[in-house]
Amino acid sequence: MQMESNEELKVKLVEIVRWEKDQKDLWFWEKLSRLPFKIIDKVTPKFIHDKLGAAIDELGNYIQTGGQYLVNQDQFLKRFDKKTPQQLLTLQDVQSLPLNVMDDVARGIGESRTTIAGIQGATTGIGGIFTLAIDIPVLLGLSLKTLQEIAMCYGYDPDDKQERIFIVKCLQFASSDIVGKQTILEDLETFSKGNNHAHVFSEIQGWREVVTTYRDNFGWKKLFQLVPIAGIIFGALVNKSMIQDIAEVGMMLYRKRKIQERLAEQPIS
């Protein structure tokens, strides 16, 4: 399969840089997201708080071991069966594929995970505040799995701890304001440049703040899901929107990283 030329890679990179510049600050109502969660905290029973806290704690283990969120790579590689003439046996095989094949599979993952998120949001929207507390850790788990699969689309291995850090950074990027996005982009440059990752490792030590920010930033959107039954519609729409955004972020940032690596491998013309 024919690989991209140096010029084609540069054009694709310009498109991604333009996308990064287009990332805007959060809407004002999104900045108020902490308020509804303060209200929710006061009226939510302790047993739901405990269940939510346990789920959030488990995400800390994701960075260390991958926990229950690691995706089966053998199953994932089957997604390429209709895209390539040969069977892919390892992620090493994926790394040699043309970028457009990687992009096609990544888009398919984004679409399928977005559909799943909509169904899940509608299901948890039935019960209002009680199922909302359950919805948050489930949605976080779906977000992590989506980003892992997109990482593998570009030949990166989530079994590697540094890739799990990159994934959580992508998750953080999707829920950050414009200042936070810029900081994260600077952090992620260390991956594409092949520098020591110690700085990024130290940054992720505050992973609990990442999860809290992620939760709070969609609190205002989720407020309407508190109404039983009516929450079905809001839950489906909000969850679909969130996973769609996360898939887009993952695809753009991993795509950029792959392009930069391939440009670095090519001789200077």
ROPA-200820 format. One record per residue: residue number from 1; x, z, y of N, C-alpha, C in turn. Coordinates in steps of 0.2 Angstrom, whole numbers. Example, Ala and Ser with C-alpha at 12.3 -4.5 7.8 and 13.67 -1.06 7.14 Angstrom:
! residues 2
+-----+-------+-------+-------+-------+-------+-------+-------+-------+-------+
!   k !    nX !    nZ !    nY !   caX !   caZ !   caY !    cX !    cZ !    cY !
+-----+-------+-------+-------+-------+-------+-------+-------+-------+-------+
!   1 !    66 !    39 !   -28 !    62 !    39 !   -22 !    66 !    39 !   -16 !
!   2 !    64 !    35 !   -11 !    68 !    36 !    -5 !    64 !    39 !     0 !
+-----+-------+-------+-------+-------+-------+-------+-------+-------+-------+
! end
This chain:
! residues 269
+-----+-------+-------+-------+-------+-------+-------+-------+-------+-------+
!   k !    nX !    nZ !    nY !   caX !   caZ !   caY !    cX !    cZ !    cY !
+-----+-------+-------+-------+-------+-------+-------+-------+-------+-------+
!   1 !     4 !     0 !    -6 !     0 !     0 !     0 !     4 !     0 !     6 !
!   2 !     3 !    -4 !    11 !     7 !    -5 !    17 !     6 !     1 !    22 !
!   3 !    12 !     3 !    24 !    12 !     9 !    28 !    12 !     7 !    36 !
!   4 !    11 !    11 !    40 !    10 !     9 !    47 !    17 !     8 !    50 !
!   5 !    17 !     4 !    55 !    23 !     2 !    59 !    25 !     8 !    64 !
!   6 !    31 !     8 !    67 !    32 !    13 !    72 !    28 !    12 !    78 !
!   7 !    26 !     6 !    80 !    22 !     5 !    86 !    15 !     8 !    84 !
!   8 !    12 !     6 !    78 !     5 !     9 !    76 !     5 !    16 !    76 !
!   9 !    10 !    19 !    74 !    10 !    27 !    74 !    10 !    29 !    81 !
!  10 !    14 !    26 !    85 !    14 !    29 !    92 !     7 !    28 !    96 !
!  11 !     4 !    22 !    94 !    -3 !    21 !    97 !    -8 !    27 !    95 !
!  12 !    -7 !    29 !    88 !   -12 !    34 !    85 !   -10 !    41 !    88 !
!  13 !    -4 !    42 !    90 !    -1 !    48 !    93 !    -4 !    49 !   100 !
!  14 !    -4 !    43 !   103 !    -7 !    43 !   110 !   -14 !    45 !   110 !
!  15 !   -18 !    43 !   105 !   -25 !    44 !   105 !   -26 !    52 !   104 !
!  16 !   -22 !    55 !    99 !   -23 !    62 !    98 !   -21 !    66 !   104 !
!  17 !   -16 !    64 !   108 !   -14 !    68 !   114 !   -19 !    67 !   119 !
!  18 !   -22 !    61 !   119 !   -28 !    61 !   124 !   -34 !    65 !   122 !
!  19 !   -35 !    66 !   115 !   -40 !    71 !   113 !   -38 !    78 !   115 !
!  20 !   -32 !    80 !   114 !   -30 !    87 !   116 !   -31 !    88 !   123 !
!  21 !   -30 !    83 !   128 !   -31 !    84 !   135 !   -39 !    84 !   136 !
!  22 !   -43 !    81 !   132 !   -50 !    81 !   133 !   -53 !    88 !   131 !
!  23 !   -50 !    92 !   128 !   -53 !    99 !   126 !   -54 !   103 !   132 !
!  24 !   -60 !   104 !   133 !   -62 !   108 !   139 !   -63 !   115 !   138 !
!  25 !   -64 !   119 !   143 !   -65 !   126 !   143 !   -72 !   127 !   140 !
!  26 !   -73 !   133 !   137 !   -80 !   135 !   135 !   -85 !   135 !   140 !
!  27 !   -91 !   133 !   138 !   -96 !   134 !   143 !   -97 !   141 !   145 !
!  28 !  -100 !   142 !   151 !  -101 !   149 !   153 !  -105 !   153 !   148 !
!  29 !  -110 !   150 !   145 !  -114 !   154 !   141 !  -111 !   156 !   134 !
!  30 !  -105 !   152 !   133 !  -101 !   154 !   127 !   -97 !   160 !   128 !
!  31 !   -95 !   160 !   135 !   -91 !   166 !   137 !   -94 !   173 !   136 !
!  32 !  -101 !   172 !   137 !  -105 !   178 !   136 !  -106 !   181 !   129 !
!  33 !  -103 !   177 !   124 !  -104 !   178 !   117 !  -103 !   185 !   115 !
!  34 !   -99 !   189 !   118 !   -98 !   196 !   116 !  -104 !   201 !   117 !
!  35 !  -108 !   199 !   122 !  -114 !   203 !   124 !  -119 !   203 !   118 !
!  36 !  -121 !   198 !   115 !  -126 !   198 !   110 !  -123 !   202 !   104 !
!  37 !  -116 !   202 !   103 !  -114 !   205 !    97 !  -113 !   213 !    98 !
!  38 !  -113 !   215 !   105 !  -113 !   222 !   106 !  -120 !   224 !   105 !
!  39 !  -125 !   220 !   106 !  -132 !   222 !   105 !  -133 !   222 !    97 !
!  40 !  -130 !   217 !    94 !  -131 !   217 !    86 !  -128 !   223 !    83 !
!  41 !  -122 !   225 !    86 !  -119 !   231 !    83 !  -123 !   237 !    83 !
!  42 !  -127 !   238 !    88 !  -131 !   244 !    89 !  -137 !   244 !    84 !
!  43 !  -139 !   238 !    83 !  -145 !   238 !    79 !  -144 !   237 !    71 !
!  44 !  -138 !   235 !    70 !  -137 !   233 !    63 !  -135 !   239 !    58 !
!  45 !  -139 !   240 !    53 !  -137 !   246 !    48 !  -130 !   246 !    46 !
!  46 !  -128 !   252 !    44 !  -121 !   253 !    43 !  -119 !   249 !    36 !
!  47 !  -123 !   248 !    32 !  -121 !   245 !    25 !  -120 !   238 !    27 !
!  48 !  -123 !   235 !    32 !  -121 !   228 !    33 !  -115 !   227 !    37 !
!  49 !  -113 !   232 !    41 !  -107 !   233 !    45 !  -101 !   233 !    39 !
!  50 !  -102 !   238 !    34 !   -97 !   239 !    29 !   -96 !   232 !    25 !
!  51 !  -101 !   229 !    24 !  -101 !   222 !    20 !   -97 !   217 !    24 !
!  52 !   -99 !   217 !    30 !   -95 !   212 !    35 !   -88 !   214 !    36 !
!  53 !   -87 !   220 !    37 !   -80 !   223 !    37 !   -76 !   221 !    31 !
!  54 !   -78 !   222 !    25 !   -75 !   220 !    19 !   -73 !   213 !    19 !
!  55 !   -78 !   209 !    21 !   -77 !   202 !    21 !   -71 !   200 !    25 !
!  56 !   -71 !   203 !    31 !   -66 !   201 !    36 !   -59 !   203 !    34 !
!  57 !   -59 !   209 !    31 !   -53 !   212 !    28 !   -50 !   207 !    23 !
!  58 !   -54 !   204 !    19 !   -52 !   200 !    14 !   -48 !   193 !    17 !
!  59 !   -50 !   192 !    23 !   -47 !   186 !    26 !   -40 !   187 !    27 !
!  60 !   -38 !   193 !    28 !   -31 !   195 !    29 !   -27 !   193 !    23 !
!  61 !   -30 !   194 !    17 !   -27 !   193 !    11 !   -26 !   185 !    10 !
!  62 !   -30 !   181 !    14 !   -29 !   174 !    13 !   -22 !   172 !    16 !
!  63 !   -20 !   174 !    21 !   -13 !   173 !    23 !    -8 !   174 !    18 !
!  64 !    -8 !   180 !    15 !    -3 !   183 !    11 !    -3 !   179 !     4 !
!  65 !    -9 !   178 !     1 !   -10 !   175 !    -6 !   -15 !   170 !    -6 !
!  66 !   -19 !   168 !    -1 !   -24 !   163 !    -2 !   -31 !   166 !    -4 !
!  67 !   -30 !   172 !    -8 !   -36 !   175 !   -10 !   -41 !   170 !   -14 !
!  68 !   -47 !   172 !   -13 !   -53 !   168 !   -16 !   -54 !   161 !   -13 !
!  69 !   -50 !   160 !    -8 !   -52 !   154 !    -4 !   -48 !   148 !    -6 !
!  70 !   -43 !   148 !   -10 !   -38 !   143 !   -11 !   -42 !   137 !   -15 !
!  71 !   -41 !   131 !   -13 !   -45 !   126 !   -16 !   -41 !   123 !   -22 !
!  72 !   -45 !   121 !   -27 !   -42 !   118 !   -33 !   -39 !   111 !   -32 !
!  73 !   -33 !   110 !   -32 !   -29 !   104 !   -30 !   -31 !    98 !   -35 !
!  74 !   -31 !   100 !   -41 !   -33 !    94 !   -46 !   -40 !    91 !   -44 !
!  75 !   -45 !    95 !   -43 !   -51 !    93 !   -41 !   -51 !    89 !   -35 !
!  76 !   -47 !    91 !   -30 !   -47 !    88 !   -23 !   -44 !    81 !   -24 !
!  77 !   -39 !    80 !   -28 !   -35 !    74 !   -29 !   -40 !    68 !   -31 !
!  78 !   -45 !    70 !   -34 !   -50 !    65 !   -37 !   -54 !    62 !   -31 !
!  79 !   -53 !    65 !   -25 !   -57 !    62 !   -19 !   -53 !    55 !   -17 !
!  80 !   -47 !    54 !   -20 !   -43 !    48 !   -18 !   -44 !    43 !   -23 !
!  81 !   -48 !    44 !   -29 !   -48 !    39 !   -34 !   -51 !    32 !   -32 !
!  82 !   -56 !    32 !   -27 !   -59 !    26 !   -25 !   -55 !    23 !   -19 !
!  83 !   -50 !    26 !   -16 !   -46 !    24 !   -11 !   -39 !    21 !   -12 !
!  84 !   -37 !    23 !   -18 !   -30 !    20 !   -20 !   -30 !    17 !   -27 !
!  85 !   -26 !    12 !   -28 !   -26 !     9 !   -35 !   -23 !    13 !   -40 !
!  86 !   -19 !    18 !   -38 !   -16 !    22 !   -44 !   -19 !    29 !   -43 !
!  87 !   -18 !    33 !   -49 !   -20 !    39 !   -49 !   -15 !    44 !   -46 !
!  88 !   -18 !    48 !   -42 !   -13 !    53 !   -38 !   -13 !    60 !   -42 !
!  89 !    -7 !    61 !   -44 !    -6 !    67 !   -48 !    -4 !    74 !   -45 !
!  90 !    -1 !    73 !   -39 !     2 !    78 !   -35 !     1 !    77 !   -27 !
!  91 !     1 !    82 !   -23 !     1 !    81 !   -16 !     7 !    77 !   -14 !
!  92 !    12 !    77 !   -18 !    18 !    73 !   -16 !    16 !    66 !   -16 !
!  93 !    12 !    64 !   -20 !     9 !    57 !   -21 !     5 !    55 !   -14 !
!  94 !     1 !    60 !   -12 !    -3 !    59 !    -6 !     2 !    58 !     0 !
!  95 !     7 !    61 !     1 !    12 !    60 !     6 !    14 !    53 !     8 !
!  96 !    14 !    49 !     2 !    16 !    42 !     3 !    11 !    37 !     5 !
!  97 !     5 !    40 !     6 !    -1 !    35 !     7 !    -1 !    33 !    14 !
!  98 !    -4 !    27 !    16 !    -5 !    25 !    23 !   -10 !    30 !    26 !
!  99 !    -9 !    31 !    33 !   -13 !    36 !    37 !   -20 !    34 !    37 !
! 100 !   -22 !    28 !    36 !   -29 !    26 !    37 !   -33 !    29 !    30 !
! 101 !   -29 !    29 !    25 !   -32 !    32 !    18 !   -33 !    39 !    19 !
! 102 !   -28 !    43 !    22 !   -29 !    50 !    23 !   -34 !    51 !    28 !
! 103 !   -35 !    47 !    33 !   -40 !    48 !    38 !   -47 !    47 !    35 !
! 104 !   -48 !    42 !    30 !   -55 !    41 !    27 !   -57 !    47 !    23 !
! 105 !   -52 !    50 !    19 !   -54 !    55 !    15 !   -55 !    61 !    19 !
! 106 !   -52 !    62 !    24 !   -53 !    68 !    29 !   -60 !    68 !    32 !
! 107 !   -61 !    62 !    34 !   -68 !    61 !    37 !   -74 !    63 !    32 !
! 108 !   -73 !    60 !    26 !   -78 !    62 !    21 !   -78 !    69 !    19 !
! 109 !   -73 !    73 !    19 !   -73 !    80 !    19 !   -77 !    83 !    24 !
! 110 !   -75 !    81 !    30 !   -79 !    84 !    36 !   -86 !    83 !    36 !
! 111 !   -88 !    77 !    34 !   -95 !    75 !    33 !   -99 !    80 !    28 !
! 112 !   -96 !    80 !    22 !   -99 !    84 !    16 !   -99 !    91 !    18 !
! 113 !   -94 !    94 !    21 !   -94 !   101 !    22 !   -99 !   103 !    28 !
! 114 !  -100 !    98 !    33 !  -104 !    99 !    38 !  -112 !    99 !    35 !
! 115 !  -113 !    95 !    30 !  -120 !    95 !    27 !  -121 !   102 !    23 !
! 116 !  -115 !   104 !    20 !  -116 !   111 !    16 !  -117 !   116 !    21 !
! 117 !  -114 !   116 !    27 !  -114 !   121 !    32 !  -121 !   122 !    35 !
! 118 !  -125 !   116 !    36 !  -131 !   115 !    38 !  -136 !   119 !    33 !
! 119 !  -135 !   117 !    27 !  -140 !   120 !    22 !  -139 !   128 !    22 !
! 120 !  -132 !   130 !    22 !  -131 !   137 !    22 !  -134 !   141 !    28 !
! 121 !  -133 !   137 !    34 !  -136 !   141 !    40 !  -143 !   141 !    40 !
! 122 !  -147 !   136 !    37 !  -154 !   137 !    36 !  -156 !   142 !    31 !
! 123 !  -152 !   143 !    26 !  -154 !   148 !    21 !  -153 !   155 !    24 !
! 124 !  -147 !   156 !    28 !  -146 !   163 !    30 !  -151 !   164 !    37 !
! 125 !  -153 !   159 !    39 !  -157 !   159 !    45 !  -164 !   162 !    44 !
! 126 !  -166 !   162 !    38 !  -173 !   165 !    36 !  -174 !   172 !    37 !
! 127 !  -168 !   176 !    36 !  -169 !   183 !    37 !  -167 !   186 !    43 !
! 128 !  -166 !   182 !    49 !  -164 !   185 !    55 !  -158 !   189 !    55 !
! 129 !  -158 !   195 !    58 !  -152 !   199 !    59 !  -148 !   201 !    53 !
! 130 !  -152 !   202 !    48 !  -148 !   205 !    41 !  -144 !   199 !    38 !
! 131 !  -147 !   193 !    38 !  -144 !   188 !    35 !  -138 !   185 !    39 !
! 132 !  -139 !   186 !    46 !  -134 !   184 !    51 !  -128 !   187 !    49 !
! 133 !  -128 !   194 !    48 !  -122 !   198 !    46 !  -118 !   195 !    40 !
! 134 !  -122 !   192 !    35 !  -119 !   189 !    29 !  -117 !   182 !    31 !
! 135 !  -120 !   179 !    35 !  -118 !   172 !    37 !  -111 !   171 !    40 !
! 136 !  -109 !   176 !    44 !  -103 !   176 !    47 !   -97 !   175 !    42 !
! 137 !   -96 !   180 !    38 !   -90 !   179 !    33 !   -91 !   173 !    28 !
! 138 !   -97 !   171 !    27 !   -98 !   165 !    23 !   -96 !   159 !    26 !
! 139 !   -97 !   158 !    33 !   -95 !   153 !    37 !   -88 !   153 !    38 !
! 140 !   -85 !   158 !    39 !   -78 !   159 !    39 !   -74 !   156 !    33 !
! 141 !   -77 !   158 !    27 !   -74 !   155 !    21 !   -75 !   148 !    20 !
! 142 !   -81 !   145 !    22 !   -82 !   138 !    22 !   -77 !   134 !    27 !
! 143 !   -76 !   137 !    33 !   -71 !   135 !    38 !   -64 !   134 !    35 !
! 144 !   -62 !   139 !    31 !   -55 !   139 !    28 !   -55 !   134 !    23 !
! 145 !   -60 !   134 !    19 !   -59 !   129 !    13 !   -59 !   122 !    16 !
! 146 !   -63 !   120 !    22 !   -63 !   114 !    25 !   -56 !   112 !    27 !
! 147 !   -53 !   117 !    31 !   -46 !   115 !    34 !   -41 !   115 !    28 !
! 148 !   -42 !   118 !    23 !   -37 !   117 !    17 !   -38 !   110 !    14 !
! 149 !   -44 !   108 !    13 !   -45 !   101 !    10 !   -42 !    96 !    15 !
! 150 !   -43 !    97 !    22 !   -40 !    92 !    26 !   -33 !    92 !    26 !
! 151 !   -30 !    98 !    26 !   -23 !    99 !    25 !   -20 !    95 !    19 !
! 152 !   -23 !    95 !    14 !   -21 !    92 !     8 !   -22 !    84 !     9 !
! 153 !   -27 !    82 !    13 !   -28 !    75 !    14 !   -21 !    72 !    17 !
! 154 !   -18 !    76 !    20 !   -11 !    73 !    24 !    -5 !    76 !    20 !
! 155 !    -6 !    78 !    14 !    -1 !    80 !     9 !     2 !    87 !    10 !
! 156 !    -1 !    91 !    13 !     1 !    98 !    15 !    -2 !   103 !    10 !
! 157 !     2 !   108 !     7 !     0 !   112 !     2 !    -2 !   119 !     4 !
! 158 !    -9 !   121 !     4 !   -11 !   127 !     6 !    -9 !   133 !     2 !
! 159 !    -6 !   131 !    -4 !    -2 !   137 !    -8 !     4 !   139 !    -4 !
! 160 !     6 !   135 !     0 !    12 !   138 !     4 !    10 !   142 !    10 !
! 161 !    13 !   148 !    11 !    11 !   153 !    16 !    11 !   150 !    23 !
! 162 !    16 !   146 !    24 !    16 !   143 !    31 !    10 !   139 !    33 !
! 163 !     8 !   135 !    27 !     2 !   131 !    28 !    -4 !   135 !    30 !
! 164 !    -5 !   141 !    27 !   -11 !   145 !    28 !   -10 !   147 !    35 !
! 165 !    -4 !   149 !    38 !    -4 !   151 !    45 !    -6 !   145 !    49 !
! 166 !    -4 !   139 !    48 !    -6 !   133 !    51 !   -14 !   132 !    51 !
! 167 !   -17 !   133 !    46 !   -24 !   133 !    45 !   -27 !   138 !    49 !
! 168 !   -25 !   144 !    49 !   -28 !   149 !    53 !   -27 !   148 !    61 !
! 169 !   -22 !   145 !    62 !   -21 !   143 !    69 !   -26 !   137 !    71 !
! 170 !   -27 !   133 !    67 !   -32 !   128 !    68 !   -39 !   131 !    69 !
! 171 !   -40 !   136 !    65 !   -47 !   139 !    66 !   -47 !   143 !    72 !
! 172 !   -42 !   146 !    74 !   -41 !   149 !    81 !   -42 !   144 !    87 !
! 173 !   -39 !   138 !    86 !   -40 !   133 !    91 !   -47 !   131 !    92 !
! 174 !   -51 !   131 !    87 !   -58 !   128 !    87 !   -62 !   133 !    91 !
! 175 !   -60 !   139 !    92 !   -64 !   144 !    95 !   -61 !   147 !   101 !
! 176 !   -55 !   144 !   104 !   -52 !   147 !   109 !   -54 !   143 !   116 !
! 177 !   -53 !   147 !   122 !   -54 !   144 !   128 !   -48 !   139 !   130 !
! 178 !   -48 !   136 !   135 !   -43 !   131 !   137 !   -36 !   134 !   137 !
! 179 !   -35 !   140 !   139 !   -28 !   143 !   140 !   -26 !   145 !   133 !
! 180 !   -31 !   147 !   128 !   -29 !   149 !   121 !   -27 !   142 !   118 !
! 181 !   -31 !   137 !   119 !   -29 !   131 !   116 !   -22 !   128 !   117 !
! 182 !   -20 !   129 !   124 !   -13 !   127 !   126 !    -8 !   131 !   122 !
! 183 !    -9 !   137 !   122 !    -4 !   141 !   118 !    -4 !   140 !   111 !
! 184 !    -9 !   138 !   108 !    -9 !   137 !   101 !    -6 !   130 !    99 !
! 185 !    -7 !   125 !   104 !    -3 !   119 !   103 !     4 !   120 !   104 !
! 186 !     6 !   124 !   108 !    14 !   125 !   109 !    16 !   128 !   102 !
! 187 !    12 !   133 !    99 !    15 !   136 !    93 !    15 !   131 !    88 !
! 188 !    10 !   127 !    87 !    10 !   122 !    82 !    15 !   117 !    82 !
! 189 !    18 !   116 !    88 !    24 !   111 !    89 !    30 !   113 !    84 !
! 190 !    30 !   119 !    83 !    36 !   121 !    79 !    36 !   119 !    72 !
! 191 !    30 !   117 !    69 !    29 !   114 !    63 !    31 !   107 !    63 !
! 192 !    29 !   103 !    67 !    30 !    96 !    67 !    38 !    95 !    69 !
! 193 !    41 !    99 !    73 !    48 !    98 !    75 !    53 !   101 !    69 !
! 194 !    50 !   105 !    64 !    54 !   107 !    59 !    58 !   113 !    61 !
! 195 !    56 !   117 !    66 !    60 !   123 !    69 !    58 !   129 !    64 !
! 196 !    62 !   134 !    65 !    61 !   140 !    62 !    53 !   143 !    63 !
! 197 !    50 !   145 !    58 !    43 !   147 !    59 !    42 !   154 !    60 !
! 198 !    47 !   158 !    62 !    47 !   165 !    63 !    42 !   167 !    69 !
! 199 !    42 !   163 !    74 !    38 !   164 !    80 !    31 !   164 !    78 !
! 200 !    29 !   158 !    74 !    22 !   158 !    72 !    20 !   163 !    67 !
! 201 !    25 !   165 !    63 !    23 !   171 !    58 !    22 !   177 !    62 !
! 202 !    25 !   179 !    68 !    24 !   184 !    72 !    18 !   184 !    75 !
! 203 !    16 !   178 !    78 !    10 !   177 !    81 !     4 !   179 !    77 !
! 204 !     4 !   177 !    70 !    -2 !   178 !    66 !    -3 !   185 !    64 !
! 205 !     2 !   189 !    65 !     1 !   196 !    63 !    -5 !   199 !    67 !
! 206 !    -8 !   196 !    72 !   -14 !   198 !    75 !   -20 !   194 !    72 !
! 207 !   -20 !   193 !    66 !   -25 !   189 !    63 !   -32 !   192 !    64 !
! 208 !   -32 !   199 !    64 !   -39 !   202 !    65 !   -42 !   200 !    71 !
! 209 !   -38 !   199 !    77 !   -40 !   197 !    83 !   -43 !   190 !    83 !
! 210 !   -39 !   186 !    78 !   -42 !   179 !    78 !   -49 !   179 !    75 !
! 211 !   -50 !   183 !    70 !   -56 !   183 !    66 !   -62 !   186 !    71 !
! 212 !   -60 !   191 !    75 !   -64 !   194 !    80 !   -66 !   189 !    85 !
! 213 !   -61 !   185 !    88 !   -63 !   180 !    93 !   -67 !   175 !    90 !
! 214 !   -66 !   173 !    84 !   -70 !   168 !    81 !   -77 !   170 !    80 !
! 215 !   -78 !   176 !    78 !   -85 !   179 !    77 !   -88 !   179 !    84 !
! 216 !   -85 !   182 !    89 !   -88 !   183 !    96 !   -90 !   177 !    99 !
! 217 !   -85 !   172 !    98 !   -86 !   166 !   102 !   -93 !   162 !   100 !
! 218 !   -95 !   163 !    94 !  -101 !   160 !    92 !  -107 !   165 !    92 !
! 219 !  -106 !   171 !    95 !  -111 !   176 !    95 !  -118 !   173 !    99 !
! 220 !  -116 !   170 !   105 !  -122 !   168 !   109 !  -126 !   163 !   106 !
! 221 !  -123 !   158 !   103 !  -126 !   153 !    99 !  -130 !   155 !    94 !
! 222 !  -128 !   161 !    90 !  -131 !   163 !    85 !  -137 !   168 !    87 !
! 223 !  -137 !   170 !    93 !  -143 !   174 !    95 !  -150 !   172 !    93 !
! 224 !  -151 !   166 !    94 !  -158 !   163 !    92 !  -159 !   163 !    85 !
! 225 !  -154 !   164 !    81 !  -154 !   164 !    74 !  -157 !   171 !    71 !
! 226 !  -157 !   176 !    76 !  -160 !   182 !    74 !  -167 !   182 !    73 !
! 227 !  -171 !   177 !    75 !  -178 !   177 !    74 !  -179 !   175 !    67 !
! 228 !  -182 !   179 !    63 !  -184 !   176 !    56 !  -188 !   170 !    56 !
! 229 !  -187 !   166 !    51 !  -190 !   159 !    50 !  -188 !   154 !    55 !
! 230 !  -189 !   156 !    62 !  -186 !   151 !    67 !  -179 !   150 !    67 !
! 231 !  -175 !   155 !    64 !  -168 !   155 !    63 !  -166 !   150 !    58 !
! 232 !  -170 !   147 !    54 !  -169 !   142 !    50 !  -166 !   136 !    53 !
! 233 !  -170 !   134 !    59 !  -168 !   128 !    62 !  -161 !   129 !    66 !
! 234 !  -161 !   135 !    70 !  -155 !   137 !    74 !  -149 !   138 !    69 !
! 235 !  -150 !   141 !    63 !  -144 !   142 !    59 !  -141 !   136 !    56 !
! 236 !  -146 !   131 !    54 !  -143 !   125 !    52 !  -140 !   121 !    57 !
! 237 !  -142 !   120 !    63 !  -139 !   117 !    69 !  -133 !   119 !    71 !
! 238 !  -132 !   126 !    72 !  -126 !   129 !    74 !  -121 !   129 !    69 !
! 239 !  -122 !   130 !    62 !  -117 !   130 !    57 !  -115 !   123 !    56 !
! 240 !  -119 !   118 !    57 !  -117 !   111 !    56 !  -112 !   109 !    62 !
! 241 !  -114 !   111 !    68 !  -110 !   110 !    74 !  -103 !   113 !    73 !
! 242 !  -103 !   119 !    71 !   -96 !   123 !    70 !   -92 !   120 !    65 !
! 243 !   -94 !   118 !    59 !   -90 !   115 !    54 !   -88 !   108 !    56 !
! 244 !   -92 !   105 !    60 !   -90 !    98 !    62 !   -84 !    99 !    67 !
! 245 !   -85 !   104 !    72 !   -79 !   105 !    76 !   -73 !   107 !    73 !
! 246 !   -73 !   111 !    68 !   -68 !   113 !    64 !   -64 !   108 !    61 !
! 247 !   -68 !   103 !    57 !   -66 !    98 !    54 !   -62 !    93 !    58 !
! 248 !   -65 !    92 !    64 !   -62 !    87 !    69 !   -55 !    90 !    71 !
! 249 !   -55 !    97 !    73 !   -49 !   100 !    75 !   -43 !    99 !    69 !
! 250 !   -45 !   101 !    63 !   -41 !   101 !    58 !   -38 !    94 !    57 !
! 251 !   -42 !    89 !    57 !   -40 !    82 !    56 !   -35 !    80 !    62 !
! 252 !   -37 !    81 !    68 !   -33 !    79 !    73 !   -26 !    82 !    73 !
! 253 !   -26 !    89 !    72 !   -19 !    92 !    72 !   -15 !    91 !    66 !
! 254 !   -18 !    90 !    60 !   -14 !    88 !    54 !   -12 !    81 !    55 !
! 255 !   -16 !    76 !    58 !   -15 !    69 !    59 !    -9 !    69 !    64 !
! 256 !    -9 !    73 !    69 !    -4 !    73 !    74 !     3 !    75 !    70 !
! 257 !     3 !    80 !    66 !     9 !    82 !    63 !    12 !    77 !    58 !
! 258 !     7 !    74 !    55 !    10 !    68 !    50 !    13 !    63 !    54 !
! 259 !    10 !    61 !    59 !    12 !    55 !    63 !    19 !    57 !    66 !
! 260 !    20 !    63 !    69 !    26 !    65 !    72 !    32 !    65 !    66 !
! 261 !    30 !    67 !    60 !    35 !    67 !    55 !    37 !    60 !    53 !
! 262 !    32 !    56 !    53 !    34 !    49 !    51 !    38 !    45 !    56 !
! 263 !    36 !    47 !    62 !    40 !    44 !    68 !    47 !    46 !    67 !
! 264 !    48 !    53 !    66 !    55 !    56 !    65 !    59 !    53 !    60 !
! 265 !    55 !    51 !    54 !    59 !    48 !    49 !    61 !    41 !    50 !
! 266 !    58 !    37 !    55 !    60 !    30 !    56 !    65 !    29 !    60 !
! 267 !    69 !    24 !    59 !    75 !    23 !    64 !    73 !    21 !    71 !
! 268 !    77 !    24 !    76 !    75 !    22 !    83 !    76 !    15 !    84 !
! 269 !    71 !    12 !    87 !    71 !     5 !    89 !    73 !     4 !    96 !
+-----+-------+-------+-------+-------+-------+-------+-------+-------+-------+
! end
